[in-house]
Amino acid sequence: MPEQRFLFFRRPARVWPAPPAKRLGLALCLALCLCFATQEAKAAHTLVFGMSAAFSGPARGLGFEYQRGILAAFSHINAQGGAGGWRLVLSMRDDGYGPAAALSNTIAFVEQEHVFALLGYVGTPTTARVLPLLKHYEPEDMTLLFPLTGADMLRERSNDDSVFNLRGSYMDETKTLVEALLASGRKRIAVFHQADVYGRNGWDGVRRALATHGLCIVSEATYRRGARFAQDFQREAGIILAGGPDAIVAVGTAPVCAAFVRDLRATGYADLVGTLSFADADNIARYLQAQSRVTGRDYLNGIVFSQVVPSYEDESLPAVRLYRQAMAHSRGSMPPQLSPEEYTPQPLGFVSFEGFLAGLALGEAVKRMANAPSRARLRTVFEGLKAVDLGLGEKVDLRPGQHQGLRHTYLTVYQNGHFRGAGSLKAVRQ
């Protein structure tokens, strides 16, 4: 079982001198006290990390899957005796993908729970709202580790001391995606994006990538954060198609990207749609497969999914083998008060694999602090960590100034129930 944030102990009754007939009971009570003392010592030898993420609302799949991966890594590390002897614990708070809730969660983590560091925040608008707080808490050496966002602002030098990124940026993803689209002969590219800092960051990445080739976005449409799969996107599809695109990049969440593809295909548009890693390919596939059972149409054909981690099906990688083993043994469950809405976890997925890698990377840093972990020392460890082998076939460099540990972008398509490398996009058509 993954470590729980709260440990409960029953206070033993006070023991007075007992007659011989009751000495057995006294011995048992003393043994019980010793057991409790041991548990308390173990509890004290822990490091608690605070995670604010969407565990409710339409983006809850991202929060659930990322924390499942982190908890699987923590369980694996703790089963081996901890990271340098320290057990890793995750404290979770729901923000529903809302910036205001993420802000209040962060204050609670720092001022009430006194967490060791913030870990695994999910989303650009939520994480962006927390950045000023990190500056406020600089005297306390508070850091934000491995947020699930590729936003450019988190990779700026002004945040080097307080934010450590594992995943690649949206600029990296959009550049790779646009270059592949252009290489396939598609030059009229449109963008459908969320109307906030996340969507604008993806839009800007596409714009910049096209500008290097003297091209521009042919049409664009937006939607409000928090939209669900049931929403009608025919109007937005019409706005996009008015520009005559031969490829569309969708910068959104899983339910919205899936709904947009559904309504776009209904117009007869048959060319490529590309999504970014934050869109959560596994949950997009889940939405569209359910829709296919209703209409009989294959909606997944013609979608190119950008990823920032290798495929979790590539068992030639040691990290993938370890991830699959850890997920098979992980029995983590979300407290019901934290997850009021029903969600069925994915057995395996890109987001939980990324969370697992984040947990492993954190374990490597904690291990290097040995018997003297501190917030200030965590930063020092990252500064000297250099390249770390997590079993991905490429080293991960987490030092400040590097801005992010992983840099490769993987383009995938969904075929015959599996995600495969896209290869040339010339052959990828509806």
C-alpha positions in Angstrom: 0.0 0.0 0.0 1.3 3.5 -0.7 2.1 5.7 2.3 -0.8 7.5 3.7 -0.6 11.1 4.8 -2.2 10.8 8.2 -1.1 8.1 10.7 -3.5 7.4 13.6 -2.3 6.0 16.9 -4.4 4.9 19.9 -2.9 6.3 23.2 -2.3 3.3 25.5 -3.9 3.3 29.0 -1.6 4.3 31.8 -0.1 1.2 33.5 0.2 0.8 37.3 2.0 -1.9 39.2 0.0 -5.1 38.8 -0.2 -8.3 40.8 1.5 -11.4 39.4 -1.7 -12.7 37.9 -1.9 -9.7 35.7 1.7 -9.5 34.6 1.0 -11.2 31.3 -1.4 -8.4 30.5 1.2 -5.8 31.6 3.8 -7.4 29.3 1.4 -7.3 26.4 0.6 -3.7 27.1 4.3 -2.8 27.3 4.9 -4.6 24.0 2.0 -2.6 22.5 3.5 0.6 23.7 6.8 -0.4 22.1 5.0 -1.1 18.9 3.4 2.4 18.9 6.8 4.0 19.7 8.3 2.2 16.8 5.5 3.4 14.5 5.9 6.9 15.7 9.7 6.8 15.0 9.0 5.5 11.5 6.4 8.2 11.0 8.9 10.9 12.1 11.4 9.5 9.5 9.3 10.6 6.6 9.3 13.4 4.1 5.8 14.7 3.1 5.2 16.3 -0.3 2.1 18.4 -1.2 0.3 17.9 -4.4 -2.5 20.2 -5.6 -4.3 18.8 -8.7 -7.7 18.3 -10.3 -9.3 15.3 -8.6 -12.7 16.6 -9.6 -14.1 18.2 -12.7 -13.5 17.4 -16.4 -9.7 17.5 -16.0 -9.7 15.0 -13.1 -8.2 12.2 -15.2 -4.9 14.1 -15.3 -4.8 14.5 -11.5 -5.8 10.9 -10.8 -3.3 9.4 -13.3 -0.3 11.7 -12.3 -0.8 10.9 -8.6 -1.2 7.2 -9.3 2.2 7.2 -11.0 3.9 9.2 -8.2 2.4 6.9 -5.5 3.5 3.8 -7.4 7.1 5.2 -7.4 6.8 6.1 -3.7 5.6 2.6 -2.9 8.4 1.0 -4.8 11.0 3.3 -3.1 9.6 2.8 0.4 9.5 -1.0 -0.1 13.2 -0.8 -0.7 13.8 0.9 2.6 13.1 4.4 1.5 15.2 7.0 -0.3 18.4 7.0 1.7 16.3 5.6 4.5 13.6 8.3 4.2 10.0 7.2 3.5 8.2 9.4 0.9 4.6 10.4 1.6 2.2 12.3 -0.7 -0.4 14.7 0.7 -3.1 15.5 -1.8 -5.6 18.4 -2.2 -8.1 18.9 -4.9 -8.1 22.2 -6.9 -10.5 21.1 -9.6 -8.1 22.7 -12.2 -9.0 26.1 -10.6 -6.2 28.7 -9.9 -7.8 30.1 -6.7 -8.1 26.7 -5.2 -4.5 25.8 -6.1 -3.4 29.0 -4.3 -5.3 28.2 -1.1 -4.0 24.6 -1.2 -0.5 25.8 -1.5 -0.9 28.1 1.6 -2.3 25.2 3.5 0.6 22.9 2.5 3.2 25.4 3.6 1.7 27.0 6.6 -0.4 24.2 8.1 1.1 20.9 7.0 4.7 22.2 6.7 5.4 19.9 3.7 9.0 19.3 2.6 8.3 20.5 -1.0 5.4 20.9 -3.4 5.2 18.2 -6.0 3.2 17.3 -9.1 0.9 20.3 -9.5 -1.2 19.8 -12.6 -2.0 22.5 -15.2 -0.6 25.8 -16.4 -3.3 28.2 -15.0 -3.1 26.6 -11.6 0.7 26.5 -11.5 1.0 30.0 -12.9 -1.1 31.3 -10.0 1.2 29.7 -7.5 4.5 31.2 -8.8 4.2 34.5 -6.9 3.7 32.5 -3.7 6.9 30.6 -4.3 8.7 34.0 -4.3 6.9 34.9 -1.1 8.1 31.6 0.5 11.7 31.9 -0.7 12.9 32.5 2.9 11.5 29.1 3.7 13.3 27.5 0.7 10.0 26.1 -0.7 10.3 24.5 -4.1 7.8 23.2 -6.7 8.9 19.9 -8.2 7.9 18.4 -11.5 4.6 20.1 -12.3 2.5 18.5 -15.1 2.7 21.5 -17.5 5.0 22.5 -20.3 4.5 26.2 -19.8 7.3 28.5 -20.9 7.1 30.6 -17.8 8.2 27.8 -15.5 11.4 27.5 -17.5 12.4 31.1 -17.2 15.6 31.8 -15.4 13.8 33.9 -12.8 12.2 30.6 -11.5 15.4 28.5 -11.5 15.7 28.4 -7.7 12.1 27.4 -7.0 10.8 25.3 -9.9 12.3 22.1 -11.2 10.8 20.6 -14.4 11.0 17.0 -15.5 8.9 17.1 -18.7 9.6 18.9 -22.0 8.0 22.2 -22.8 5.1 23.1 -25.0 7.5 25.0 -27.2 9.4 21.7 -27.7 6.2 19.8 -28.4 4.7 22.3 -30.8 7.9 22.7 -32.7 8.3 18.9 -33.2 4.6 18.6 -34.2 4.7 21.5 -36.7 8.0 20.3 -38.3 6.5 16.8 -38.8 3.3 18.3 -40.3 5.3 20.5 -42.7 7.5 17.6 -43.7 4.4 15.7 -44.6 3.4 18.5 -47.0 0.8 20.2 -44.7 1.3 23.9 -44.6 -2.1 25.3 -43.7 -2.3 24.7 -40.0 -5.1 25.9 -37.7 -5.2 26.0 -33.8 -8.0 25.1 -31.5 -7.1 26.0 -27.9 -8.2 26.6 -24.4 -8.7 30.3 -23.7 -6.1 30.8 -20.9 -2.4 30.8 -20.3 -2.1 27.1 -21.2 -3.9 27.4 -24.5 -2.1 30.6 -25.4 1.2 29.0 -24.7 0.5 26.1 -27.1 -0.9 28.6 -29.7 2.3 30.7 -29.4 4.4 27.6 -29.9 2.6 26.8 -33.1 2.9 30.4 -34.3 6.6 30.6 -33.6 7.3 27.2 -35.3 5.4 28.3 -38.4 7.0 31.7 -38.5 10.5 30.2 -39.0 9.2 28.9 -42.3 7.4 32.1 -43.3 4.0 30.7 -42.5 1.2 31.7 -40.1 -1.8 30.1 -38.5 -4.7 30.0 -41.0 -7.5 30.0 -38.5 -8.1 29.6 -34.7 -10.9 29.1 -32.2 -11.0 28.9 -28.4 -13.1 27.4 -25.6 -13.4 28.2 -21.9 -11.6 26.1 -19.4 -13.8 23.5 -17.6 -15.8 22.4 -20.7 -16.9 18.8 -20.9 -17.3 16.1 -23.5 -21.0 16.7 -23.7 -20.5 20.2 -25.0 -21.2 21.0 -28.6 -18.2 22.2 -30.6 -19.8 22.5 -34.0 -19.5 26.3 -34.0 -15.7 26.1 -33.2 -15.2 23.5 -35.9 -16.9 25.8 -38.4 -14.6 28.7 -37.5 -11.5 26.5 -37.9 -12.6 25.1 -41.2 -13.3 28.5 -42.6 -9.5 28.9 -42.9 -9.2 25.8 -45.1 -6.6 24.0 -42.9 -5.0 20.7 -43.9 -4.0 20.1 -40.3 -5.2 21.3 -36.9 -3.4 21.4 -33.6 -5.7 21.1 -30.5 -4.4 22.6 -27.3 -6.9 21.4 -24.6 -7.9 18.8 -22.1 -9.0 15.2 -22.9 -12.8 15.7 -22.9 -12.6 18.8 -25.0 -10.1 17.5 -27.6 -12.2 14.4 -27.9 -15.5 16.3 -28.3 -13.8 18.7 -30.8 -12.6 15.7 -32.9 -16.1 14.2 -32.7 -17.8 17.3 -34.1 -15.0 18.1 -36.5 -15.3 14.6 -38.2 -19.1 15.1 -38.4 -18.4 17.9 -40.9 -16.5 15.6 -43.2 -13.0 16.9 -42.3 -10.7 14.0 -42.9 -7.1 15.3 -42.3 -4.8 15.3 -39.3 -5.5 16.6 -35.8 -2.5 16.9 -33.5 -2.7 17.1 -29.6 -0.2 17.9 -26.9 0.8 15.7 -24.1 -1.3 17.5 -21.5 -4.4 16.5 -23.5 -3.9 13.0 -22.1 -3.9 10.6 -25.1 -5.2 7.6 -23.0 -8.3 9.4 -21.9 -8.9 10.9 -25.3 -8.9 7.3 -26.6 -11.3 6.3 -23.9 -13.8 9.1 -24.8 -13.6 8.4 -28.5 -13.8 4.7 -28.2 -17.1 5.1 -26.2 -18.3 7.5 -29.0 -17.4 4.9 -31.6 -19.5 2.3 -29.9 -22.5 4.7 -30.4 -21.9 5.7 -34.0 -19.7 2.9 -35.4 -17.2 5.4 -36.6 -13.4 5.3 -36.0 -12.6 8.7 -34.5 -9.0 7.9 -33.5 -7.7 7.4 -37.0 -6.0 10.6 -38.1 -5.0 11.9 -34.6 -1.3 12.5 -33.9 -0.6 12.5 -30.1 2.5 14.3 -28.9 4.2 12.8 -25.8 7.0 13.9 -23.5 7.9 10.4 -22.3 8.5 7.2 -24.3 5.7 4.7 -24.7 4.8 2.8 -21.6 4.5 -0.3 -23.9 8.2 -0.2 -24.9 9.5 -2.9 -22.5 13.0 -2.6 -23.9 13.4 0.3 -21.5 14.2 -0.6 -17.9 12.1 2.3 -16.7 9.0 0.9 -18.5 9.5 -2.6 -17.1 9.9 -1.1 -13.5 6.8 1.1 -14.0 4.6 -1.8 -15.2 5.7 -3.9 -12.3 5.1 -1.1 -9.8 1.7 -0.3 -11.2 0.7 -4.0 -11.0 1.5 -4.0 -7.3 0.2 -0.5 -6.5 -3.0 -0.5 -4.5 -3.3 3.2 -4.0 -6.9 4.6 -3.6 -8.2 8.1 -3.5 -10.0 9.2 -0.3 -13.7 9.5 -1.1 -13.8 13.1 0.3 -11.1 14.0 -2.3 -12.8 12.4 -5.3 -16.6 13.0 -5.2 -16.9 12.3 -8.9 -16.6 8.8 -10.3 -13.4 8.0 -12.2 -12.1 4.7 -13.5 -8.3 4.7 -13.5 -6.3 3.6 -16.6 -4.4 0.4 -15.9 -1.3 2.1 -17.6 -0.9 5.4 -19.4 1.5 8.2 -20.4 0.4 10.5 -17.6 0.9 7.9 -14.8 4.2 6.9 -16.4 5.4 10.5 -16.3 4.3 10.6 -12.6 6.3 7.4 -11.9 9.4 9.0 -13.5 8.8 12.1 -11.4 8.7 9.9 -8.2 11.9 8.1 -9.2 13.7 11.4 -9.9 12.7 12.8 -6.5 13.9 9.6 -4.9 17.3 10.1 -6.4 17.5 13.6 -5.0 16.4 12.6 -1.5 18.8 9.7 -1.5 21.7 12.1 -2.0 20.7 14.1 1.1 21.4 11.0 3.3 20.7 11.6 7.0 20.4 15.4 6.7 17.5 16.3 4.4 16.4 20.0 4.4 14.6 22.3 2.0 17.7 24.3 1.4 19.8 21.2 0.8 17.3 19.9 -1.7 18.1 22.8 -3.9 21.8 22.2 -3.5 21.4 18.5 -4.4 19.6 19.5 -7.6 22.4 21.9 -8.5 25.0 19.1 -8.3 22.8 16.2 -9.5 24.0 16.4 -13.1 22.7 13.6 -15.4 20.7 10.8 -13.8 19.8 7.5 -15.5 16.2 6.7 -14.9 16.2 3.8 -17.4 14.9 5.8 -20.4 17.9 5.4 -22.7 18.7 9.1 -22.1 20.1 10.8 -19.1 17.9 13.2 -17.1 19.5 16.5 -16.2 17.7 18.3 -13.4 20.1 21.1 -12.6 18.9 24.7 -12.4 19.7 26.5 -15.6 18.8 23.4 -17.6 15.1 24.3 -17.2 13.9 20.7 -17.6 15.2 17.1 -17.3 13.6 15.6 -20.4 13.9 17.2 -23.9 12.7 14.6 -26.4 9.2 14.7 -28.0 7.6 11.5 -29.2 4.8 11.6 -31.8 2.4 8.6 -31.6 -0.8 7.3 -33.2 -3.4 4.9 -31.9 -3.6 1.7 -34.0 -5.2 -1.7 -33.1 -5.6 -0.8 -29.5 -2.1 0.4 -29.0 -0.1 3.7 -29.2 2.7 3.4 -31.8 5.4 5.7 -33.0 4.0 7.9 -35.8 7.0 7.8 -38.1 6.2 9.8 -41.3 2.9 11.7 -41.0 2.5 11.4 -44.8 0.9 8.0 -44.2 -1.3 9.1 -41.3 -4.7 10.0 -42.7 -8.4 9.6 -41.8 
